[in-house]
């Protein structure tokens, strides 16, 4: 039986939100983001820290490669380099302003999952998503 494709999200600097594809080098991963693989669905958030507007696109991962760990550094966050092909553009806004109200970390809501994973610690990163949150994000396309 083939492995089920997973869903991920990336919050990163996206210089051209209208591009047909993007390359992201050595991106920090958290919350199972290190498991990203070719064929996985990924939701792209243009980081507000770099002037972006939050959710801009959905894509499919066309390449994924682990970044080698640095020798002699004990604690390292796994990093991965990916390329992504756009499959859809967001039709509604979803960013920090819309998600910051969802801060009851135990409520199980997709909005809370996104707020927790992206904005509780504001660094750019790739994160794994629950099926419920991926379904929620699908409604923005």
Kinemage of the C-alpha trace (Angstrom):
@kinemage 1
@onewidth
@group {chain A} dominant
@subgroup {mainchain}
@vectorlist {calphas} color= white
{ca unk a 1} P 0.000 0.000 0.000
{ca unk a 2} L 1.480 3.419 -0.959
{ca unk a 3} L 2.359 5.835 1.817
{ca unk a 4} L -0.261 8.501 2.438
{ca unk a 5} L 0.875 11.994 1.506
{ca unk a 6} L 1.027 14.395 4.395
{ca unk a 7} L 0.297 18.103 4.595
{ca unk a 8} L 2.728 20.761 5.745
{ca unk a 9} L 2.940 24.518 5.975
{ca unk a 10} L 5.880 26.852 5.637
{ca unk a 11} L 6.215 30.369 6.979
{ca unk a 12} L 9.099 32.031 5.199
{ca unk a 13} L 10.190 35.107 3.319
{ca unk a 14} L 8.468 34.852 -0.060
{ca unk a 15} L 9.820 37.579 -2.317
{ca unk a 16} L 7.360 36.841 -5.135
{ca unk a 17} L 4.025 35.529 -3.818
{ca unk a 18} L 2.754 35.231 -7.420
{ca unk a 19} L 5.560 32.937 -8.628
{ca unk a 20} L 4.743 29.546 -10.133
{ca unk a 21} L 7.394 27.869 -7.966
{ca unk a 22} L 9.736 28.577 -5.079
{ca unk a 23} L 12.969 27.222 -3.619
{ca unk a 24} L 13.604 27.349 0.117
{ca unk a 25} L 17.113 26.508 1.325
{ca unk a 26} L 17.978 25.093 4.753
{ca unk a 27} L 14.629 25.848 6.384
{ca unk a 28} L 14.149 25.204 10.086
{ca unk a 29} L 11.664 22.401 10.807
{ca unk a 30} L 9.422 21.857 13.819
{ca unk a 31} L 6.370 19.754 14.685
{ca unk a 32} L 7.300 16.932 12.289
{ca unk a 33} L 8.273 19.320 9.504
{ca unk a 34} L 11.434 17.262 8.975
{ca unk a 35} L 9.260 14.498 7.493
{ca unk a 36} L 8.350 16.548 4.402
{ca unk a 37} L 8.843 14.644 1.136
{ca unk a 38} L 8.307 14.907 -2.601
{ca unk a 39} L 4.597 14.841 -3.440
{ca unk a 40} L 3.425 16.284 -0.115
{ca unk a 41} L 0.992 19.208 -0.071
{ca unk a 42} L 2.348 22.422 1.423
{ca unk a 43} L 0.609 25.673 2.336
{ca unk a 44} L 2.778 28.762 1.924
{ca unk a 45} L 2.616 31.670 4.356
{ca unk a 46} L 4.574 34.815 3.468
{ca unk a 47} L 6.142 35.794 6.785
{ca unk a 48} L 4.816 39.023 8.242
{ca unk a 49} L 8.278 39.464 9.813
{ca unk a 50} L 9.546 40.150 6.274
{ca unk a 51} L 6.561 42.210 5.095
{ca unk a 52} L 4.418 39.279 3.883
{ca unk a 53} L 0.675 38.913 4.244
{ca unk a 54} L 0.256 35.365 5.580
{ca unk a 55} L -1.292 32.574 3.482
{ca unk a 56} L -0.551 33.088 -0.229
{ca unk a 57} L -0.612 29.693 -1.942
{ca unk a 58} L -0.883 25.927 -1.844
{ca unk a 59} L 1.687 23.810 -3.608
{ca unk a 60} L 3.209 20.396 -4.012
{ca unk a 61} L 6.768 19.576 -2.946
{ca unk a 62} L 8.872 18.749 -6.011
{ca unk a 63} L 12.153 18.163 -4.160
{ca unk a 64} L 13.158 17.774 -0.530
{ca unk a 65} L 16.645 17.268 0.843
{ca unk a 66} L 17.860 17.187 4.433
{ca unk a 67} L 20.486 19.781 5.280
{ca unk a 68} L 23.539 18.072 6.792
{ca unk a 69} L 24.086 18.753 10.460
{ca unk a 70} L 27.070 20.836 11.479
{ca unk a 71} L 29.840 18.810 13.110
{ca unk a 72} L 30.551 19.444 16.791
{ca unk a 73} L 27.240 21.240 17.433
{ca unk a 74} L 25.259 19.282 20.007
{ca unk a 75} L 21.742 20.773 19.711
{ca unk a 76} L 20.558 21.501 16.196
{ca unk a 77} L 17.105 21.992 14.760
{ca unk a 78} L 16.702 19.775 11.690
{ca unk a 79} L 16.700 21.745 8.450
{ca unk a 80} L 15.533 20.845 4.982
{ca unk a 81} L 15.764 22.414 1.519
{ca unk a 82} L 12.651 22.142 -0.632
{ca unk a 83} L 11.266 23.279 -3.960
{ca unk a 84} L 7.542 23.813 -4.371
{ca unk a 85} L 5.277 24.110 -7.404
{ca unk a 86} L 2.153 26.293 -6.979
{ca unk a 87} L -1.150 24.441 -7.341
{ca unk a 88} L -3.525 27.190 -6.129
{ca unk a 89} L -3.604 30.803 -4.913
{ca unk a 90} L -5.263 31.846 -1.675
{ca unk a 91} L -8.577 33.627 -2.183
{ca unk a 92} L -8.966 34.839 1.418
{ca unk a 93} L -6.592 36.390 3.935
{ca unk a 94} L -5.195 34.290 6.781
{ca unk a 95} L -2.263 35.568 8.790
{ca unk a 96} L -1.130 36.574 12.236
{ca unk a 97} L -3.947 39.114 12.734
{ca unk a 98} L -6.642 36.518 11.989
{ca unk a 99} L -5.026 33.775 14.078
{ca unk a 100} L -3.892 35.635 17.204
{ca unk a 101} L -7.326 35.344 18.835
{ca unk a 102} L -6.917 31.545 18.939
{ca unk a 103} L -4.662 31.106 21.969
{ca unk a 104} L -6.440 28.423 24.013
{ca unk a 105} L -3.764 25.841 23.181
{ca unk a 106} L -5.997 22.906 24.161
{ca unk a 107} L -9.155 23.762 22.178
{ca unk a 108} L -8.317 21.505 19.202
{ca unk a 109} L -9.202 24.147 16.596
{ca unk a 110} L -7.230 24.348 13.324
{ca unk a 111} L -6.754 28.094 13.831
{ca unk a 112} L -5.172 27.411 17.214
{ca unk a 113} L -2.836 24.795 15.740
{ca unk a 114} L -1.599 27.337 13.178
{ca unk a 115} L -1.252 30.122 15.756
{ca unk a 116} L 0.680 27.815 18.082
{ca unk a 117} L 3.012 26.381 15.440
{ca unk a 118} L 3.738 29.629 13.574
{ca unk a 119} L 3.313 32.549 15.943
{ca unk a 120} L 3.948 31.344 19.517
{ca unk a 121} L 7.582 31.200 18.441
{ca unk a 122} L 7.751 33.615 15.531
{ca unk a 123} L 10.701 32.107 13.643
{ca unk a 124} L 10.193 31.001 10.050
{ca unk a 125} L 9.822 27.248 9.699
{ca unk a 126} L 8.241 24.213 8.054
{ca unk a 127} L 5.634 22.442 10.202
{ca unk a 128} L 3.573 19.285 9.872
{ca unk a 129} L -0.216 19.727 9.899
{ca unk a 130} L -3.051 17.647 11.267
{ca unk a 131} L -5.671 16.420 8.791
{ca unk a 132} L -8.208 18.811 10.353
{ca unk a 133} L -5.957 21.813 9.854
{ca unk a 134} L -5.128 20.814 6.269
{ca unk a 135} L -8.874 20.533 5.609
{ca unk a 136} L -9.435 23.959 7.183
{ca unk a 137} L -6.723 25.518 4.987
{ca unk a 138} L -8.227 23.950 1.861
{ca unk a 139} L -11.187 26.279 2.352
{ca unk a 140} L -8.978 29.261 1.516
{ca unk a 141} L -8.530 28.203 -2.135
